[in-house]
């Protein structure tokens, strides 16, 4: 039978490994959120230049998506207790942005759609792994 000291070390080591893995996953998510915000801002800027009434939905949604991704990344980076609450909303807005951008034929919108879709999946996956889903 293992000693109490051995059991405690095993628990501490397990918690450390889990914490280290979560920290790495956390950083990957923050990077994904920041990448999505950059792509959405690029999409927003290029869509404004088109001066087309059909792009209004894209312009508004990509701006919303950039804002929520930047804000969520900031909250997670500073380890705010409220950061994880934003992930579900962020995933919803990223999905909406991806759907709208997929309908546009320009290259930047297509790139934005792809990044937004990946970001939404990353947010939901992080919630699932964290046990917060």
PyMOL commands that set and color helices and strands:
alter all, ss='L'
color gray80, all
select helices_A, chain A and resi 4-50+53-77+83-102+107-130
alter helices_A, ss='H'
color red, helices_A
deselect
rebuild
show_as cartoon
